Amino acid sequence: MTGRGPTTLAVTRVSGVTLDITDRDAACKFVAALGLELAEAGDTVVASAADGSSMTLRDAPRRRLTGLRFDCQPQDIDGLADAAAAFGATILGHTATTLVLDGPDGLLLEIRATASATPRNEALILPHAPLHSQAPDARPLALSHVAIFASNPPGALEFYSQVLGLRMSDQCGDGLMFLHSGHGGDHHILALVGSTTSGLHHYSWEMGTIDGIGLRANRLAEAGYVRGWGLGRHVLGSNFFHYIADPWGCHAELTTGLDQVDPATWQAGDHDPVDAFYLWGPPLPEGFIANAEEHERSLALAEG
């Protein structure tokens, strides 16, 4: 992959998502079944994949998405700060290793200077199957991507493009946009879904192989988590998927096989959602695309 060369200024990956939650015990049980490593401190639980990418879950009276963390090459942190200032974004903190911004819909965005790389997937490399009793643990390798609801998708696209250096991979009008790093790599590290409010739709974990997806899905089912969607294969991104509904109204996705983007040659497309959502798999469950935060806010307004 040739990329855009050394002059590209962009984050390289998404490495963290922060959520307020209302039931810590349910959250800890679920993320443990996902195969994540848990660390608790005060009112916060951090659930980490093998490479250190993570979910941060905080006790709160209402569930909501509050922040995202991205990584960048160490030499780019000051340039990204300059891009944020030029855009007019609010800079909440800036050091030699960290940049903190007030992002679209009030999300707290942290950019971390690090040379870490995302594990590459091996979706179609299927080794000889081991005995069932000797099956590997199949824990998530890394946070692959996050899909968030945006109250103003075009405005959010402008921010993430001009400030973080993300680029369009594919879209379905303004209702669904897949964004990759300007350096190339995975077809999307962030997806924007149109809604009346902000929110989290799903957070996706790179499992390395289709076997990894299946083995971890079995572990989740054994723990009682069976509601979701999969196994199937997406069209936009080409990745294999298995979604599991989480206790806070979103979805955890187990994935592998994302298209790899060369920014010098990739051609973004604008697709009809009917043709672009999935190639094969079970029918889409009712309510799968719903924004749980939007529903909760509507209830709160009605009660208030």
Salt bridges, closest charged atoms under 4 A:
ASP20 OD1 - ARG58 NE 3.17
ASP20 OD2 - ARG64 NE 3.59
GLU40 OE1 - ARG24 NH1 2.57
ASP51 OD2 - ARG13 NH2 2.69
ASP59 OD2 - ARG24 NH2 2.97
ASP71 OD2 - ARG13 NH1 3.86
ASP71 OD1 - ARG112 NE 3.01
ASP76 OD2 - HIS183 NE2 3.74
ASP78 OD1 - HIS94 NE2 2.93
ASP137 OD2 - ARG139 NE 2.50
ASP137 OD1 - ARG216 NH2 3.53
ASP137 OD1 - ARG219 NH1 2.64
ASP170 OD2 - HIS187 NE2 2.69
ASP170 OD1 - HIS271 NE2 2.91
ASP186 OD1 - ARG120 NH2 2.71
GLU253 OE1 - HIS145 NE2 2.96
GLU253 OE1 - HIS202 NE2 3.38
GLU253 OE2 - HIS234 NE2 3.62
GLU293 OE1 - ARG297 NH2 3.43
GLU296 OE2 - ARG63 NH2 3.53
